[in-house]
Amino acid sequence: MPQGLQIWDESGNIVLDLTDNFTRLLGSVYTNFANGRHYDANLLQGRPWFEVIAPSESSLISIGFLNVYVSDGTLVWTHEATARYNYKIVYGVY
């Protein structure tokens, strides 16, 4: 029989099991209207995730695409369109 912490809701559904993955927020960076990279050694401690947040003053139609990936602890981004924006990238690991 497995051991550990398990929590159920009032309907009997498991809402927490210690075998689940939890996310850890590591930080955020702004693209500053340019292609770039940001190294964080903590990105090597799990499976990286990120979320790109578009600037609020721009409409989604006029915003170009931002390509983002993580390699060896480095968050890398490139603007795809000629119009560049100051995106915010929030990142972490799970």
Buried (B, 14 or more C-beta within 10 A) or exposed (E): EEEEEEEEEEEEEEEEEEEEEEEEEBEBBBBEEEEBEBEBEBBEEBEBBBEBEBEEEBEEEEBEEBEBEBEEBBBBBBBEEEEBBEBBBBBBBE
